[in-house]
C-alpha cells in the first residue's frame, strides 16, 4: 500500500484547503454482479479480487487513493461473504435514484454477515495540517441493535482516521451504542470530515461496517485528503490547549501572542457546539459530553486546529 505525503505549505492569513489526494472510485472498472469471498468465513482474513467480480481492493496507478478490504467474522461466525453479496466498486446508485456526488461510481458494502473493513492508503503529515472528507449514504430503516456486540443483529458503521504513529483514532462517524435507524442520517448523501494536525505522523482512513441484510446497504464516494494551508508548524505551535484530555469543565487556551482568541468547537459529525471568543486563557467546556472534538482557534489572523478530548 502506497503512502501519500503532505508537504509544508506557505503560511497564509486564514485556513483554506488544497486538495492533495482523492478517490471517487472512478479509476477501477465497475463490474456488475455480486462478490463471493473464497476465504474461510470463520476466521479473519484479507479479501482478494476475483475475476469478473467487483473490485474490493485497488492499487492506484494514477492519482487516486488506493484501498484494501478485509473480513472479520461475528463472535459466532456466519456465512460472511461466501454466499455472494453486493460489495466493492459499483455504478449501482443508492435506493431512490440518488446519484453519486462525484462521477458515476462509488463503493458499496451490504449484507456482509460479519464485519467488513475498508482501509485506504496511508498518508503522512510533514509540517502541515490536513482535512479528511468523505461522502456516505446509509440506506434502509431496518437496522437492528446498537452495534455494541459482535453478533448478527447488532448493526454498526464506523468511519474514522487512525494515527498510526501514536495509535490514536478520530471518528468521522461512529454509530456504536446507537441504533443506526436513530442517528438521523439515512436516505440522503452526507459529508463527514475531520481535521488533523499532529505533525510528522502517519494516518489512515478506515471504514468498518457490520450488517446482515441486503437492504442494509452503505455507499461511499468522494474521499479527499486535503492539506490545510495556513497551518505550518509555526502557526500550529502558536497555541496550546491544556489540560487535554479535560474532565473538570474547562481548558486553558494559551497563545504566544496577545489579543482576543476566537474559538469554534465541532463534534465528530461536524456540528458546531461552541462558538465564542475569550480575552483570557480559560474556556468553559462544561456543557460538552465525553468524547473527541475539533477546536479551531483564531487570533490576529493566525488560525490553528486542535484535537480536544473530554473525559
ABEGO torsion letter per residue (X at the ends): XBBBBBBBBBBBABBBBBBABBBAGAABBBBBEBBBBABBAABBBBBBBBBGBBBABBBBABABBBBBBBBBBBABBBAEAAAEBBBEBBABBBBGGBBBABEABBBBBBGAGEBBBBBBBBBBBBGBBBBBBBBBBBBEAABBEAGABBBBGBBBBBBBBBBAAAGBBBBABBABGBBAAAAGABGBBBBBBBBBABBGBBBBBBBBBBBABAABBBBBBGBBBBBBBGBBAAAAAABBBOBOBBAAGBBBBBBABBEBBBBBBBBAAGBBABBBBBABABBBAAABBBEBBBBBBBBGGBBBBBBBBBX
